[in-house]
């Protein structure tokens, strides 16, 4: 018990070391196996407590330990933590396969489902048993022995390959960099971007300015650098990350990793009797078939395509007027789009930054959650964290009752995985006298404060914060007491983005922006002309953006319905069918597409657009009733956020909205007429 990963309560992050990881995992797995042995010994004498409750407690203990390990691996990917995480993956994956193939445990859950009183049980308990039976089948429990063994071998290999894919992307992102000793070489970059690159140089022990392939640095170069050759170099490096070509060609090549993963996924699906991996994954989604998803995506492409092509033509004409060579190359698109945005709308990302100081944005975010859901966020600096920049907040209800907790880790730093995400630290649990509040991580990679100046955000960053906070709310507000179906756990993958994309709405509306968009120096609110420009910006090149998302989703779906075809050929085939932006021959974005190969979105990238249809339609109700209408907020919480996966999302949606989702709000958000 001296191992901090085995202690009760919140993690003691300052005490956790990589060498604690494997012993803690092994002990938790041993404890869990003891619980399974006791269930096996029951024979037919099973009840809900000695099966569901017993497993919930054991699984929660393991999940708490693993959550700390995987989180530290993500936010502090040192060689030591990378090795510790890798060492734990093998026994974790082996146990997951072993449990999924345990026929006695499977029989215990079948016996519970066949009890006369099963239909009278509460929804969460019934859903837990039903999900377990479904997942046992999807784990291959009912396969004949040779196939079951092969299924388990594939699980082990896929776990190893997914971890390798993610490591390759991180390594490739940080391995390429350029240092600039004269600011003239970065002409065109706004002061805020220059300060960020100067900070990166300082962190690397260098003078001047430095940019690697992390997204904030890449975005600064590709959007603002006047030097076209510089933009081209960074585009080529970014688009060939972790591939066999480009400036790092072959060094972190994910091509073989990706191809093997696609083949293994297909093999697993066929072992279970599915046509392909996409069909297997869709068996647990709101969408039923790959054909249904394809129809949804191609319908959107047909609606958005003409307008997207017109927007690209407008951009080319504008750039030609500035003396650019047209048609524009991929490394010119963002650069001239930003100039066109400023000309048409009177705004640009740099111009807006002074109105989006990070702390004030979070104040606005917390106030919004307070008005809608009656929440209050109270900082607690006594809670141990993994870095001095991380802060913990108690989440309190209207009456001061403590409901949950939230860690905020907002700034980029070396060896921290890129992007933004929400993850579970602790799940809500109230079983057999054991109570645990839900705790979430909200992790971002914004530029840290520099030279005594606060961190300023782009509006895209603001949208990201609201998005990830929506995921947090889904976890923090749950009222379900069994962890496996509480919060985001078990929610259909194509519905889990609903709360996050819904919360984005409060990053665009003037009524909401006026609460927190204040100039960092003067405190003045966002002027009307900038508010109008920002609102217009939501639809600026919207059709082009929508078609890009459709391209990603169709590429993902096709990869997992035609696994024998060359992935790069599929990428180009889909691009040629629906895309409007140019794609150079060297493009290998699949090799760094972590969502698909290290992020759980395989055959599921369409979920962003599927859930966005729900989210945009849900936000229309707030437009009708009032952006801060507490009654509508209560209804959202009661019918969707609180219920977890204790019932299908289709039922939750109908309970909230009272009808099937409409497509028009989604199209309108991209500026496309229905």
C-alpha positions as CSV (number, residue, x, y, z in Angstrom):
1,X,0.0,0.0,0.0
2,X,3.0,2.3,-0.1
3,X,2.5,2.5,-3.8
4,X,0.7,5.8,-4.4
5,X,-1.2,4.3,-7.4
6,X,-3.0,2.0,-4.9
7,X,-4.1,4.7,-2.5
8,X,-7.7,5.8,-2.1
9,X,-8.9,9.3,-2.9
10,X,-7.5,11.6,-5.5
11,X,-4.1,10.6,-7.1
12,X,-1.0,11.8,-5.3
13,X,0.6,12.9,-8.5
14,X,3.7,14.4,-7.0
15,X,4.5,11.0,-5.5
16,X,3.8,8.8,-8.5
17,X,6.9,7.5,-10.4
18,X,7.1,5.4,-13.5
19,X,8.4,2.5,-11.5
20,X,5.1,2.4,-9.5
21,X,3.1,1.7,-12.6
22,X,3.6,-2.0,-13.4
23,X,3.5,-3.3,-9.8
24,X,0.3,-1.3,-9.2
25,X,-1.4,-2.7,-12.3
26,X,-0.3,-6.2,-11.5
27,X,-1.8,-6.0,-8.0
28,X,-5.1,-4.5,-9.3
29,X,-5.3,-7.3,-11.9
30,X,-4.6,-10.0,-9.2
31,X,-7.4,-8.5,-7.0
32,X,-9.8,-8.5,-10.0
33,X,-8.9,-12.1,-10.9
34,X,-9.8,-13.1,-7.3
35,X,-13.2,-11.5,-7.7
36,X,-13.8,-13.3,-11.0
37,X,-12.8,-16.6,-9.3
38,X,-15.4,-16.0,-6.6
39,X,-18.1,-15.3,-9.2
40,X,-17.1,-18.5,-11.1
41,X,-17.5,-20.5,-7.9
42,X,-21.1,-19.4,-7.5
43,X,-22.3,-21.6,-10.3
44,X,-26.0,-20.9,-10.7
45,X,-26.3,-19.1,-7.4
46,X,-25.8,-15.6,-8.8
47,X,-27.4,-12.4,-7.9
48,X,-26.9,-8.7,-8.8
49,X,-24.7,-8.0,-5.9
50,X,-22.3,-10.9,-6.1
51,X,-21.8,-10.3,-9.8
52,X,-22.5,-6.8,-11.0
53,X,-21.6,-5.0,-7.8
54,X,-18.5,-7.2,-7.1
55,X,-17.2,-6.5,-10.6
56,X,-18.0,-2.8,-10.5
57,X,-15.8,-2.4,-7.4
58,X,-12.9,-4.4,-8.9
59,X,-13.1,-2.7,-12.2
60,X,-13.3,0.8,-10.6
61,X,-10.1,0.1,-8.6
62,X,-8.3,-1.0,-11.7
63,X,-9.6,2.0,-13.7
64,X,-8.5,4.4,-11.1
65,X,-4.9,3.1,-11.1
66,X,-4.8,2.9,-14.9
67,X,-6.3,6.4,-15.3
68,X,-3.4,8.0,-13.5
69,X,-0.8,5.9,-15.5
70,X,-2.3,6.7,-18.9
71,X,-2.8,10.3,-18.0
72,X,0.8,10.8,-16.9
73,X,1.9,9.1,-20.1
74,X,-0.1,11.6,-22.1
75,X,0.9,14.8,-20.3
76,X,4.5,13.8,-19.5
77,X,5.7,11.5,-22.3
78,X,9.2,11.0,-21.1
79,X,11.2,7.9,-22.1
80,X,10.6,6.6,-18.5
81,X,6.9,7.0,-18.6
82,X,6.7,5.7,-22.2
83,X,8.4,2.5,-21.1
84,X,6.3,2.2,-18.0
85,X,3.1,2.6,-20.0
86,X,4.2,0.1,-22.6
87,X,5.1,-2.4,-19.9
88,X,1.5,-2.1,-18.5
89,X,-0.2,-2.4,-21.8
90,X,0.6,-6.1,-22.2
91,X,-0.9,-7.3,-18.9
92,X,-3.9,-4.9,-19.2
93,X,-4.7,-6.1,-22.7
94,X,-4.1,-9.7,-21.8
95,X,-6.5,-9.4,-18.9
96,X,-9.1,-7.7,-21.0
97,X,-9.0,-10.5,-23.5
98,X,-9.0,-13.1,-20.8
99,X,-12.0,-11.6,-19.1
100,X,-13.8,-11.2,-22.5
101,X,-13.3,-14.9,-23.2
102,X,-14.4,-16.1,-19.7
103,X,-17.4,-18.3,-20.4
104,X,-18.3,-18.8,-16.8
105,X,-18.5,-15.1,-16.3
106,X,-20.5,-14.8,-19.5
107,X,-22.9,-17.4,-18.1
108,X,-23.3,-15.5,-14.9
109,X,-24.5,-12.4,-16.8
110,X,-26.8,-14.5,-18.9
111,X,-28.3,-16.0,-15.8
112,X,-28.9,-12.5,-14.5
113,X,-30.7,-11.4,-17.7
114,X,-32.9,-14.5,-17.5
115,X,-34.1,-13.9,-14.0
116,X,-37.8,-13.3,-13.5
117,X,-37.2,-10.0,-11.8
118,X,-34.7,-8.6,-14.4
119,X,-37.3,-6.4,-16.1
120,X,-38.1,-4.8,-12.8
121,X,-34.6,-3.7,-12.1
122,X,-33.5,0.0,-12.4
123,X,-32.4,1.1,-15.8
124,X,-28.7,1.4,-15.0
125,X,-28.5,-2.1,-13.7
126,X,-30.4,-3.5,-16.7
127,X,-28.2,-1.6,-19.1
128,X,-25.0,-2.8,-17.4
129,X,-26.0,-6.4,-17.8
130,X,-27.2,-5.9,-21.4
131,X,-24.0,-4.1,-22.3
132,X,-21.9,-6.8,-20.8
133,X,-23.6,-9.5,-22.8
134,X,-23.2,-7.5,-26.0
135,X,-19.5,-6.9,-25.2
136,X,-18.8,-10.5,-24.4
137,X,-20.0,-11.4,-27.9
138,X,-17.9,-8.7,-29.4
139,X,-14.9,-10.0,-27.4
140,X,-15.3,-13.4,-29.1
141,X,-16.5,-15.4,-26.1
142,X,-18.7,-17.6,-28.2
143,X,-16.1,-18.4,-30.8
144,X,-14.7,-21.9,-31.1
145,X,-11.3,-22.3,-29.3
146,X,-8.9,-21.8,-32.2
147,X,-10.7,-18.7,-33.3
148,X,-11.0,-17.4,-29.7
149,X,-7.3,-17.8,-29.2
150,X,-6.6,-16.0,-32.5
151,X,-9.0,-13.2,-31.5
152,X,-7.0,-12.7,-28.3
153,X,-3.7,-12.6,-30.1
154,X,-5.0,-9.9,-32.4
155,X,-6.1,-7.8,-29.4
156,X,-2.6,-8.0,-28.0
157,X,-1.0,-6.9,-31.3
158,X,-3.5,-4.1,-31.9
159,X,-2.8,-2.7,-28.5
160,X,0.9,-2.7,-29.2
161,X,0.5,-1.2,-32.6
162,X,-1.8,1.6,-31.5
163,X,0.7,2.7,-28.9
164,X,3.5,2.6,-31.4
165,X,1.4,4.7,-33.9
166,X,0.9,7.4,-31.2
167,X,4.5,7.5,-30.2
168,X,5.6,7.8,-33.8
169,X,3.3,10.8,-34.3
170,X,4.6,12.6,-31.1
171,X,8.2,11.9,-32.0
172,X,7.8,13.1,-35.6
173,X,6.0,16.2,-34.4
174,X,8.8,17.2,-32.1
175,X,11.8,15.9,-34.2
176,X,11.3,18.5,-37.0
177,X,12.0,22.1,-36.1
178,X,13.4,25.2,-37.5
179,X,15.2,28.0,-35.5
180,X,15.2,31.6,-36.7
181,X,17.8,34.1,-35.5
182,X,16.3,37.1,-37.3
183,X,12.6,38.1,-36.9
184,X,12.7,39.2,-40.5
185,X,12.6,35.6,-41.4
186,X,9.2,35.3,-39.8
187,X,7.7,38.4,-41.5
188,X,3.9,38.4,-41.4
189,X,3.6,36.7,-38.0
190,X,1.6,38.7,-35.4
191,X,3.3,39.6,-32.2
192,X,1.4,36.9,-30.2
193,X,2.6,34.2,-32.6
194,X,6.2,35.5,-32.4
195,X,6.1,35.5,-28.6
196,X,4.9,31.8,-28.7
197,X,7.8,30.8,-31.0
198,X,10.2,32.7,-28.8
199,X,8.9,30.8,-25.8
200,X,9.4,27.5,-27.7
201,X,13.0,28.5,-28.4
202,X,13.6,29.3,-24.7
203,X,12.2,26.0,-23.6
204,X,14.6,24.3,-26.0
205,X,17.5,26.3,-24.6
206,X,17.9,28.3,-27.8
207,X,17.8,32.0,-28.7
208,X,15.6,33.6,-31.2
209,X,12.4,31.8,-32.4
210,X,11.7,28.2,-33.0
211,X,8.8,26.3,-34.6
212,X,8.2,22.5,-34.6
213,X,5.2,20.6,-36.0
214,X,3.0,21.1,-33.0
215,X,-0.3,22.5,-34.2
216,X,0.0,26.0,-32.6
217,X,3.5,26.5,-34.2
218,X,2.5,24.9,-37.6
219,X,-0.7,27.0,-37.7
220,X,1.3,30.2,-37.0
221,X,3.7,29.5,-39.9
222,X,1.1,28.3,-42.5
223,X,-1.4,31.1,-41.7
224,X,0.8,34.1,-41.4
225,X,4.4,33.7,-42.8
226,X,4.9,35.9,-45.8
227,X,7.8,33.6,-46.9
228,X,6.2,31.2,-49.3
229,X,9.1,28.8,-49.2
230,X,8.9,28.6,-45.5
231,X,5.2,27.8,-45.7
232,X,5.8,25.1,-48.2
233,X,8.6,23.5,-46.1
234,X,6.3,23.3,-43.0
235,X,3.4,22.0,-45.1
236,X,5.5,19.3,-46.6
237,X,6.9,18.3,-43.2
238,X,3.5,18.4,-41.5
239,X,1.7,16.4,-44.3
240,X,4.4,13.7,-44.3
241,X,4.8,13.3,-40.5
242,X,5.4,9.7,-39.5
243,X,5.5,8.5,-43.1
244,X,8.0,7.0,-45.6
245,X,8.7,10.3,-47.3
246,X,9.3,13.9,-46.5
247,X,12.1,15.5,-44.4
248,X,11.9,12.7,-41.9
249,X,11.1,10.0,-44.4
250,X,11.2,6.5,-42.9
251,X,12.3,7.6,-39.5
252,X,9.0,7.2,-37.7
253,X,7.1,5.5,-40.6
254,X,3.5,4.6,-39.6
255,X,2.6,3.1,-43.0
256,X,3.4,-0.5,-42.0
257,X,1.8,0.0,-38.6
258,X,-1.4,1.4,-40.2
259,X,-1.7,-1.4,-42.8
260,X,-1.2,-4.2,-40.2
261,X,-3.8,-2.6,-37.9
262,X,-6.4,-2.4,-40.8
263,X,-5.8,-6.1,-41.7
264,X,-6.0,-7.2,-38.1
265,X,-9.2,-5.3,-37.5
266,X,-10.8,-6.8,-40.5
267,X,-9.7,-10.3,-39.4
268,X,-11.3,-9.8,-36.0
269,X,-14.6,-8.6,-37.6
270,X,-14.8,-11.6,-39.8
271,X,-14.1,-14.0,-36.9
272,X,-17.3,-12.6,-35.3
273,X,-19.2,-12.9,-38.5
274,X,-19.3,-9.3,-39.6
275,X,-18.6,-8.2,-43.2
276,X,-15.9,-5.8,-42.1
277,X,-14.6,-3.8,-39.2
278,X,-17.0,-0.9,-39.9
279,X,-20.0,-3.3,-39.6
280,X,-18.7,-4.5,-36.2
281,X,-18.2,-1.1,-34.8
282,X,-21.6,0.1,-36.1
283,X,-23.3,-2.7,-34.2
284,X,-23.1,-0.5,-31.0
285,X,-23.8,2.9,-32.6
286,X,-26.9,5.1,-33.3
287,X,-26.2,4.5,-37.1
288,X,-27.0,1.0,-38.1
289,X,-25.0,0.3,-41.2
290,X,-22.0,1.6,-43.3
291,X,-24.5,2.2,-46.1
292,X,-26.5,4.5,-43.8
293,X,-23.4,6.5,-42.8
294,X,-22.3,6.7,-46.4
295,X,-25.7,8.0,-47.5
296,X,-25.6,10.6,-44.7
297,X,-22.1,11.8,-45.7
298,X,-22.6,11.8,-49.5
299,X,-25.9,13.7,-49.0
300,X,-24.0,16.4,-47.0
301,X,-21.2,16.4,-49.7
302,X,-23.8,16.9,-52.5
303,X,-25.3,19.8,-50.5
304,X,-22.0,21.5,-49.6
305,X,-20.0,20.7,-52.7
306,X,-21.2,23.5,-55.1
307,X,-20.8,26.2,-52.5
308,X,-17.4,24.8,-51.4
309,X,-16.2,25.0,-55.0
310,X,-17.5,28.5,-55.3
311,X,-15.7,29.5,-52.1
312,X,-12.4,28.1,-53.5
313,X,-12.9,30.0,-56.8
314,X,-13.5,33.2,-54.8
315,X,-10.3,32.6,-52.8
316,X,-8.2,31.9,-56.0
317,X,-9.6,35.1,-57.6
318,X,-8.8,37.1,-54.5
319,X,-5.3,35.8,-54.3
320,X,-4.6,36.4,-58.0
321,X,-5.5,40.0,-57.4
322,X,-2.7,40.1,-54.9
323,X,-0.3,38.7,-57.4
324,X,-0.4,35.1,-56.2
325,X,0.2,32.2,-58.5
326,X,-3.1,30.4,-59.0
327,X,-4.6,27.9,-58.6
328,X,-3.3,28.1,-55.0
329,X,-1.1,25.4,-53.6
330,X,-2.0,23.7,-50.4
331,X,0.5,25.9,-48.4
332,X,-1.2,29.0,-49.7
333,X,-4.8,28.2,-48.7
334,X,-4.6,29.3,-45.0
335,X,-2.4,32.3,-45.8
336,X,-4.7,33.8,-48.4
337,X,-7.9,32.7,-46.5
338,X,-6.8,34.8,-43.5
339,X,-6.2,37.8,-45.8
340,X,-9.6,37.3,-47.4
341,X,-11.3,36.9,-44.0
342,X,-9.8,40.2,-42.9
343,X,-10.9,42.0,-46.1
344,X,-14.4,40.6,-46.2
345,X,-15.2,40.5,-42.4
346,X,-12.8,43.1,-41.0
347,X,-11.3,40.6,-38.6
348,X,-8.5,38.1,-38.3
349,X,-7.4,35.7,-35.5
350,X,-4.6,38.0,-34.4
351,X,-7.0,41.0,-34.1
352,X,-9.4,39.1,-31.9
353,X,-6.8,37.6,-29.5
354,X,-6.7,40.6,-27.1
355,X,-10.4,40.0,-26.3
356,X,-9.8,36.3,-25.4
357,X,-7.6,36.2,-22.3
358,X,-7.6,32.7,-21.1
359,X,-8.6,33.2,-17.5
360,X,-11.5,35.5,-18.4
361,X,-12.7,32.9,-21.0
362,X,-12.9,30.3,-18.2
363,X,-14.7,32.7,-16.0
364,X,-17.3,33.0,-18.8
365,X,-17.4,29.2,-19.2
366,X,-18.0,28.6,-15.5
367,X,-20.7,31.3,-15.4
368,X,-22.5,29.7,-18.3
369,X,-22.4,26.3,-16.5
370,X,-23.7,28.1,-13.5
371,X,-26.7,29.6,-15.2
372,X,-27.6,26.5,-17.2
373,X,-27.0,23.8,-14.6
374,X,-26.7,25.5,-11.3
375,X,-23.0,24.7,-10.9
376,X,-20.3,26.6,-9.1
377,X,-16.5,26.0,-9.5
378,X,-14.3,26.6,-6.5
379,X,-10.5,26.4,-6.9
380,X,-8.7,24.1,-4.5
381,X,-4.9,24.6,-4.6
382,X,-4.4,22.0,-1.8
383,X,-5.0,19.2,-4.3
384,X,-1.8,17.5,-5.6
385,X,-1.1,17.9,-9.4
386,X,1.4,16.7,-11.9
387,X,2.7,20.2,-12.9
388,X,2.7,23.7,-11.3
389,X,0.5,25.0,-14.1
390,X,-2.3,22.5,-13.3
391,X,-5.2,23.6,-11.1
392,X,-8.0,21.6,-9.5
393,X,-11.6,22.8,-9.0
394,X,-14.4,21.5,-6.8
395,X,-17.7,21.4,-8.7
396,X,-20.6,22.4,-6.4
397,X,-24.3,22.3,-6.8
398,X,-26.8,25.1,-6.0
399,X,-27.0,24.2,-2.3
400,X,-23.2,23.9,-2.0
401,X,-23.2,20.1,-2.3
402,X,-20.0,18.8,-3.7
403,X,-20.9,17.0,-7.0
404,X,-17.6,16.5,-8.8
405,X,-14.0,17.7,-9.5
406,X,-12.1,19.0,-12.4
407,X,-8.4,19.2,-13.3
408,X,-7.3,21.9,-15.8
409,X,-4.0,21.5,-17.6
410,X,-4.1,24.2,-20.3
411,X,-0.6,25.0,-21.6
412,X,1.7,23.3,-24.1
413,X,5.1,22.0,-22.9
414,X,7.7,19.5,-24.1
415,X,6.7,15.8,-24.0
416,X,3.0,16.6,-23.6
417,X,0.8,15.1,-26.2
418,X,-0.7,17.6,-28.6
419,X,-4.3,18.6,-29.1
420,X,-7.0,19.0,-26.5
421,X,-9.0,16.3,-24.8
422,X,-11.2,15.4,-21.8
423,X,-10.6,12.2,-19.9
424,X,-11.9,10.4,-16.8
425,X,-9.9,10.6,-13.6
426,X,-12.6,9.0,-11.4
427,X,-16.1,7.7,-12.4
428,X,-19.2,8.3,-10.3
429,X,-19.9,5.3,-8.2
430,X,-22.3,4.5,-5.4
431,X,-22.5,0.8,-4.8
432,X,-22.3,-1.4,-1.7
433,X,-21.7,1.5,0.6
434,X,-18.8,2.8,-1.5
435,X,-19.2,6.3,-2.9
436,X,-17.0,8.1,-5.4
437,X,-17.6,11.5,-7.1
438,X,-16.9,11.9,-10.8
439,X,-13.5,13.7,-11.5
440,X,-12.5,14.8,-15.0
441,X,-9.3,16.0,-16.7
442,X,-9.5,18.9,-19.2
443,X,-6.2,19.1,-21.1
444,X,-5.3,21.6,-23.8
445,X,-2.1,22.9,-25.4
446,X,-2.4,26.7,-25.5
447,X,0.5,29.0,-25.6
448,X,1.6,29.8,-22.0
449,X,1.9,33.3,-20.6
450,X,5.2,34.9,-21.7
451,X,7.2,37.9,-20.5
452,X,4.6,38.7,-17.8
453,X,1.8,38.8,-20.3
454,X,-1.3,36.6,-20.0
455,X,-2.1,33.8,-22.3
456,X,-4.3,35.0,-25.2
457,X,-6.4,32.7,-27.2
458,X,-7.6,32.5,-30.8
459,X,-11.3,32.2,-31.3
460,X,-10.7,28.7,-32.5
461,X,-9.1,28.0,-29.0
462,X,-12.2,29.4,-27.4
463,X,-14.4,27.0,-29.4
464,X,-12.0,24.2,-28.3
465,X,-12.4,25.0,-24.7
466,X,-16.2,25.0,-24.8
467,X,-16.1,21.8,-26.8
468,X,-14.0,19.9,-24.3
469,X,-15.9,21.4,-21.4
470,X,-19.0,19.8,-22.9
471,X,-17.4,16.4,-22.6
472,X,-16.5,17.2,-19.0
473,X,-20.1,18.2,-18.2
474,X,-21.4,14.9,-19.6
475,X,-19.1,13.1,-17.1
476,X,-19.4,15.5,-14.1
477,X,-23.2,15.8,-14.1
478,X,-24.1,12.1,-14.3
479,X,-26.5,10.8,-11.7
480,X,-25.9,7.1,-12.6
481,X,-24.2,5.1,-9.8
482,X,-22.7,2.2,-11.7
483,X,-19.5,3.4,-13.4
484,X,-19.9,1.3,-16.5
485,X,-22.9,3.2,-17.7
486,X,-22.3,6.5,-15.9
487,X,-21.2,9.7,-17.6
488,X,-19.7,9.1,-21.0
489,X,-19.1,5.4,-20.4
490,X,-21.0,3.2,-22.8
491,X,-22.6,6.1,-24.7
492,X,-22.8,5.4,-28.4
493,X,-19.7,6.7,-30.1
494,X,-21.7,8.6,-32.7
495,X,-23.6,10.4,-29.9
496,X,-20.8,11.1,-27.4
497,X,-19.9,14.3,-29.2
498,X,-23.4,15.8,-28.8
499,X,-22.7,17.7,-25.5
500,X,-19.3,18.9,-26.6
501,X,-20.5,20.3,-29.9
502,X,-23.6,21.7,-28.3
503,X,-21.5,23.7,-25.9
504,X,-19.6,25.3,-28.8
505,X,-22.7,27.4,-29.4
506,X,-21.9,29.6,-26.4
507,X,-18.6,30.5,-28.1
508,X,-20.3,32.2,-31.0
509,X,-23.3,34.1,-29.8
510,X,-23.1,37.8,-28.9
511,X,-25.1,37.4,-25.7
512,X,-22.6,34.9,-24.5
513,X,-19.5,36.6,-25.8
514,X,-20.4,39.9,-24.1
515,X,-19.9,38.1,-20.8
516,X,-16.2,37.2,-21.2
517,X,-14.8,38.7,-24.4
518,X,-13.1,41.8,-22.9
519,X,-10.0,43.5,-24.0
520,X,-7.0,42.3,-22.0
521,X,-5.7,45.9,-21.4
522,X,-8.8,48.2,-21.4
523,X,-11.6,45.7,-20.3
524,X,-13.8,47.0,-23.1
525,X,-16.2,44.5,-24.6
526,X,-15.8,43.2,-28.1
527,X,-16.9,46.0,-30.4
528,X,-20.1,45.6,-32.5
529,X,-18.1,45.5,-35.7
530,X,-16.0,42.6,-34.4
531,X,-19.0,40.8,-33.0
532,X,-20.6,41.0,-36.4
533,X,-17.4,39.9,-38.1
534,X,-17.1,37.0,-35.8
535,X,-20.6,35.9,-36.4
536,X,-20.0,36.0,-40.1
537,X,-16.7,34.2,-39.6
538,X,-18.7,31.1,-38.3
539,X,-19.9,30.7,-41.9
540,X,-16.8,32.0,-43.7
541,X,-15.6,29.2,-46.0
542,X,-18.0,27.0,-44.1
543,X,-18.8,24.7,-47.0
544,X,-15.1,24.1,-47.6
545,X,-14.7,23.2,-44.0
546,X,-17.7,20.9,-44.0
547,X,-16.4,19.1,-47.2
548,X,-13.0,18.6,-45.5
549,X,-14.7,16.9,-42.5
550,X,-16.8,14.7,-44.9
551,X,-13.5,13.7,-46.7
552,X,-11.9,12.6,-43.4
553,X,-15.1,10.6,-42.4
554,X,-15.5,8.9,-45.8
555,X,-11.8,8.1,-45.9
556,X,-12.0,6.4,-42.4
557,X,-15.2,4.5,-43.3
558,X,-13.7,3.3,-46.7
559,X,-10.5,2.2,-45.0
560,X,-12.6,0.0,-42.7
561,X,-14.9,-1.4,-45.4
562,X,-12.1,-2.1,-48.0
563,X,-9.1,-3.2,-45.8
564,X,-7.3,-5.0,-48.7
565,X,-7.0,-1.8,-50.7
566,X,-3.9,0.4,-50.4
567,X,-4.7,3.1,-47.8
568,X,-3.0,5.9,-49.7
569,X,-5.0,5.0,-52.9
570,X,-8.2,5.1,-50.8
571,X,-7.3,8.5,-49.4
572,X,-6.8,9.8,-53.0
573,X,-10.0,8.2,-54.3
574,X,-12.1,9.8,-51.6
575,X,-10.4,13.1,-52.1
576,X,-10.9,13.1,-55.8
577,X,-14.6,12.2,-55.3
578,X,-15.6,14.8,-52.7
579,X,-12.8,17.3,-51.9
580,X,-12.3,20.7,-53.4
581,X,-8.9,21.7,-51.9
582,X,-5.8,20.5,-53.7
583,X,-3.8,17.5,-52.4
584,X,-0.1,17.2,-53.3
585,X,1.3,13.9,-54.3
586,X,3.4,13.8,-51.1
587,X,0.4,14.1,-48.7
588,X,0.4,11.3,-46.1
589,X,-2.0,12.7,-43.5
590,X,-3.2,9.2,-42.7
591,X,0.1,8.4,-41.1
592,X,-0.5,10.9,-38.4
593,X,-4.3,10.4,-38.2
594,X,-4.2,9.5,-34.5
595,X,-8.0,9.5,-34.2
596,X,-8.2,6.4,-36.2
597,X,-5.2,4.4,-35.0
598,X,-4.5,5.6,-31.5
599,X,-7.7,7.3,-30.5
600,X,-10.8,5.1,-30.7
601,X,-12.4,6.7,-33.8
602,X,-11.8,3.8,-36.2
603,X,-14.8,3.6,-38.5
604,X,-16.2,6.4,-36.3
605,X,-14.9,9.7,-37.5
606,X,-18.3,10.3,-39.1
607,X,-19.5,10.6,-35.5
608,X,-18.4,14.3,-35.4
609,X,-20.9,15.2,-38.1
610,X,-23.6,12.7,-36.9
611,X,-23.5,14.2,-33.4
612,X,-23.2,17.7,-34.7
613,X,-26.6,17.3,-36.4
614,X,-28.0,16.6,-33.0
615,X,-26.0,19.3,-31.3
616,X,-27.0,22.1,-33.7
617,X,-30.6,21.1,-33.5
618,X,-30.4,21.0,-29.7
619,X,-28.8,24.5,-29.7
620,X,-31.8,25.8,-31.7
621,X,-34.0,25.0,-28.6
622,X,-31.7,27.3,-26.5
623,X,-32.1,30.0,-29.2
624,X,-35.9,29.7,-28.9
625,X,-36.0,29.6,-25.1
626,X,-33.0,31.7,-24.3
627,X,-29.3,31.0,-24.3
628,X,-29.2,30.9,-20.5
629,X,-32.6,29.5,-19.8
630,X,-32.3,27.4,-16.7
631,X,-35.4,25.3,-17.5
632,X,-33.9,24.2,-20.8
633,X,-30.6,23.6,-19.2
634,X,-32.3,21.5,-16.5
635,X,-34.0,19.5,-19.3
636,X,-30.8,18.9,-21.1
637,X,-29.1,17.8,-17.9
638,X,-32.0,15.6,-16.8
639,X,-32.6,13.9,-20.2
640,X,-29.1,13.6,-21.6
641,X,-26.2,14.6,-19.4
642,X,-27.3,12.8,-16.2
643,X,-28.4,9.5,-17.6
644,X,-25.1,8.2,-19.1
645,X,-25.8,5.1,-21.2
646,X,-28.5,3.8,-18.9
647,X,-30.7,4.1,-22.0
648,X,-30.0,4.5,-25.7
649,X,-29.3,8.0,-26.9
650,X,-32.2,7.8,-29.3
651,X,-34.5,7.6,-26.3
652,X,-32.7,10.4,-24.5
653,X,-32.8,12.6,-27.6
654,X,-36.5,12.2,-28.1
655,X,-37.1,12.9,-24.4
656,X,-35.2,16.1,-24.7
657,X,-36.2,17.4,-28.2
658,X,-39.5,15.6,-28.7
659,X,-38.8,14.7,-32.3
660,X,-36.3,13.4,-34.7
661,X,-33.3,15.7,-35.4
662,X,-33.5,18.2,-38.1
663,X,-30.7,18.7,-40.7
664,X,-31.3,22.4,-41.3
665,X,-29.5,23.8,-38.2
666,X,-26.3,21.8,-39.2
667,X,-26.3,23.2,-42.7
668,X,-27.1,26.7,-41.5
669,X,-24.1,26.6,-39.1
670,X,-21.9,26.2,-42.2
671,X,-23.7,28.9,-44.1
672,X,-25.4,26.3,-46.4
673,X,-29.0,26.8,-47.4
674,X,-31.2,23.7,-46.8
